Amino acid sequence: MEPRESQASSDVSLAEEPRISRVAARLDRIPVLFRHWQLVLLGQFMWGSVLLLDTMAARIYPVYWGPKHIITQTQYSVLVGAATGAGPLLGGVLFGYLADRYGRKRIMIVSCAVAGLIAWPAAFTKSWPLLLACVGISALGIGGALAIVPSYNSEWCPPTSRNRLMLGSQVLSQMMLAFLGTALALVFLPQNFVVYVFVLAGMPLVTIPLIMLTMPESARWLEDHGRYGEADAIVSKMEAKALAKHGELAEPDYEAHRIVDTAKVRMTDVFRGHYLRRTMVILTVWVFFYFGPGGGFTPFQGVYIVSKGFSASQLFTILMIGGIGGVVGVFLAAVLNERFERRQLVLFASLVFTAGVVFYLVGGKSYGMLVIGTILAMFGFGVMLNNLYNYSAAIYPTRMRSVGTGWADGVGHVSAVFGPLIAGAFYSGTAGANHVGWFGWFVIVGTLAPAFILYRFGGNQRSISLEKSSS
């Protein structure tokens, strides 16, 4: 009997009888093509372009806002909390929900517009409330990118090559954040502060025409919303290219692509039924994680290096060289492809990050030790961060993949609101002891704890379809 094609239903119960996603089954049998790489690289270029704004405050404060006494350290901590916490939280849930409801593509465009247009005024004001508004509202777009891009990219990747494609494309965004972002800071800060902000704010806007002209809507999303003709046309083109290259295709594995249909997306579905447990696990992991490398270490990394007597030029050079670690780490994880579970890679990366931080603690006055420590720390940070996004996107079905990822990463950003404040208190409170309290806080609570929680309570995703990993 031929499997039943998925279709919308008026019953939104999570207990609805599973059906077959024919489009997903056809997609997942296609070997990796240039088209796969094109789509995921475009997605990650958009992700990286928006995320460059995420580091803007952390790059500007140590060399411009701080030395010129434009804002205090406490105001800076609140600013970082808005940029990396409150804004991405609200944007991730809101734009994630909208992307599941109205399409990945159009909400990616909205996210880019919000991120870029609202950030520009920050170049012209020294008013802390206005800076807070610009950075915080712009961060809504950042949250949208964080939720939607992993969902969109994962929906194109065949299960046996998902980590190769996902992490391989994330090498691009890792390079953008490590090298392009740091190079811009090195060239323009502190003298050309306005140009620096203009370039960062312009990057998401440049991405908009690329999305409009080169990125189709997700075929899985189209099928999930009853637009079978459009989904079939996209998949048929990819099948034709695969046949021209390989001569034949495997039969679709329909049994591995059973899904639960629903007519509407609801923000609270991630907290219902069997999704509740996996949501609570991943929320806990993200909340702890944002106390660590992102919300504890990064906001005061530059402050710490400058406090050891290094100049702005030396700081950004250390960060740029150290960025090699993140790029190499993500690349090696991509080469490993599906050999290890995501949760195993996260645990290993947390140990590498911790090793790098030890170099900061014991050799903070040595340029060479800081370079080595930054390379190791960025290796661990990059592998942890990208695998967490990829893991989060794969635990929810198509109809709520973006909002689920938005909830997981977005609520995790709550700790990024308070994380810089807590980290700042530890940083200042233990200044006489080389900031040992700060190191202990973000390593134990924010790095090792979430890695061990995911390793112990997370699920397996290696080489299985999104429909199966989310069932």
Stockholm file with secondary structure:
# STOCKHOLM 1.0

chainA/1-471         MEPRESQASSDVSLAEEPRISRVAARLDRIPVLFRHWQLVLLGQFMWGSVLLLDTMAARIYPVYWGPKHIITQTQYSVLVGAATGAGPLLGGVLFGYLADRYGRKRIMIVSCAVAGLIAWPAAFTKSWPLLLACVGISALGIGGALAIVPSYNSEWCPPTSRNRLMLGSQVLSQMMLAFLGTALALVFLPQNFVVYVFVLAGMPLVTIPLIMLTMPESARWLEDHGRYGEADAIVSKMEAKALAKHGELAEPDYEAHRIVDTAKVRMTDVFRGHYLRRTMVILTVWVFFYFGPGGGFTPFQGVYIVSKGFSASQLFTILMIGGIGGVVGVFLAAVLNERFERRQLVLFASLVFTAGVVFYLVGGKSYGMLVIGTILAMFGFGVMLNNLYNYSAAIYPTRMRSVGTGWADGVGHVSAVFGPLIAGAFYSGTAGANHVGWFGWFVIVGTLAPAFILYRFGGNQRSISLEKSSS
#=GR chainA/1-471 SS CCCCBCCCCSCCCTTCCCEECHHHHHHHTSCCCHHHHHHHHHHHHHHHHHHGGGGHHHHHIIIIITTTTSSCHHHHHHHHHIIIIIHHHHHHHHHHHHHHHHCHHHHHHHHHHHHHHHHGGGGSCCCHHHHHHHHHHHHHHHHHHHHHHHHHHHTTSCGGGHHHHHHHHHHHHHHIIIIIHHHHHHHHTTTTHHHHHHHHHHHHHHHHHHHHHHCCCCHHHHHHTTCHHHHHHHHHHHHHHHHHHHSCCCCCCGGGGEECCCSSCCGGGGGSTTHHHHHHHHHHHHHHHTTTIIIIIHHHHHHHHHHTTCCHHHHHHHHHHHHHHHHHHHHHHHHHTTSSCHHHHHHHHHHHHHHHHHHHHHHTTCHHHHHHHHHHHHHHHHHHHHHHHHHHHTTSCGGGHHHHHHHHHHHHTHHHHHHHHHHHHHHHHTGGGTTHHHHHIIIIIIIIHHHHHHHHHCCCCTTCCHHHHTC
#=GC SS_cons         CCCCBCCCCSCCCTTCCCEECHHHHHHHTSCCCHHHHHHHHHHHHHHHHHHGGGGHHHHHIIIIITTTTSSCHHHHHHHHHIIIIIHHHHHHHHHHHHHHHHCHHHHHHHHHHHHHHHHGGGGSCCCHHHHHHHHHHHHHHHHHHHHHHHHHHHTTSCGGGHHHHHHHHHHHHHHIIIIIHHHHHHHHTTTTHHHHHHHHHHHHHHHHHHHHHHCCCCHHHHHHTTCHHHHHHHHHHHHHHHHHHHSCCCCCCGGGGEECCCSSCCGGGGGSTTHHHHHHHHHHHHHHHTTTIIIIIHHHHHHHHHHTTCCHHHHHHHHHHHHHHHHHHHHHHHHHTTSSCHHHHHHHHHHHHHHHHHHHHHHTTCHHHHHHHHHHHHHHHHHHHHHHHHHHHTTSCGGGHHHHHHHHHHHHTHHHHHHHHHHHHHHHHTGGGTTHHHHHIIIIIIIIHHHHHHHHHCCCCTTCCHHHHTC
//
